[in-house]
């Protein structure tokens, strides 16, 4: 969503719901977040319901009339879903097409056929980073686990030496690079440019994934030396297919939306004339909606048709691809409602005042807030949407590049130290056959390295550009 459209939506937003002082607002924020954390961790309530109740609690503690708090929440929910809902849906469809057609397996097998020995961890991080562009983290894990386990077993590699690079590639893409839900919501909240954020996200991701993946894997393999568990090797999607799409066509389909969005960002920088015909064309074809829609339509012919999918099966695939994201859309929408309640209650302005009084760099403050919420809730998405709502006012006077870096700082903080309150922690533990201590020493440390390295690179870039 462009900054202009965000401003237009903001113009329709409700008036501030309270004029409470900083002390009361601070207590309200802590109380609202505490309600969310307690409901998610203690009572195991779904994040959508927890965010909804937490938003209402925030408004109540801030002294706002209940009807105005409800209006703020529903306005934020609607605006967020309108901004990113279709993009998340298209991304889910593209990911489903990639998995079910055997295209993902084709990429994996092609790269692994050219890798061996010392290059294997680097091959795994490359595979995970490419596959991770259109896939949600959980889907990517399920898709790549068979490959990780089979490579470790057949090549007699340490499971951690192969598994950590794959997990790092998926996690970095999930936290930093659109069109994943977290970055999209943060971009929408702070009014950042998606193309610039995508370009900088890839730039930040490269050193981050190298350090947290192949390099850290050397130490993780020493700390935790476990064999690949036979019971966890599931069937791969392409084993049921007679044929599957080619490597080049699959890779081109995955990278198509990335290329289109980056092209738009480049043209905007070079031409910088809204009336220019070339720029207007790229503004259309490089918009996230058109870029992802184009990839889905192209994927029908490059992924599904070569795999032998009939028209009826294509329709069924789209339906199955959309079903699992209902919960994600509701969580993202509720996170947007929580963000709007924060802004309308005056919390955003309070954060702005505090950052000026305490002289805390905006990017560092955004990272710290996301870290705190991530540690408390265990959800990277909840951490991202909540932190974005809190620091959104800081982006008002920022340049295009610094607004994008603010999004990346939030994304980096949202990945900090995954532990027992994170579903991803248990997913990795069970698939790799680890105990809790081993998972903490490998997966949790890897997530912390990603967060710290990415945050550091973002701060360094802010001094340069």
Secondary structure, DSSP 8 states (H G I E B T S, - for coil): --HHHHHHHHHTS---S----HHHHHHHHHHHHHHHHHHHHTS---HHHHHHHHHHHHHHHTT--HHHHHHHHHHHHHHHHHHHHHHHHHHHHHHHHHHHTTHHHHHHHHHHTT--GGGHHHHHHHHHHHHHTTS-HHHHHHHHHHHHHHHHHHTT--HHHHHHHHHHHHHHHHHHSTTSHHHHHHHHHHT--HHHHHHHHHHHHHHHHHIIIIIHHHHHHHH------GGG----GGGG-S----HHHHHHHHHHHHHHHHHHHHHHHHT--TT-HHHHHHHHHTSHHHHHHHHHHHHIIIIITTTT--HHHHHHHHHHHHHTTHHHHHHHHHHHHHHHHHHHTTHHHHHHHHHHHHT--HHHHHHHHHHHHHHHH--HHHHHHHHHHHHGGGGTT--HHHHHHHHHHHHHHTTS---TT-HHHHHHHHHHT--HHHHIIIIIHHHHHHHHHHHHHHHHHHHH-
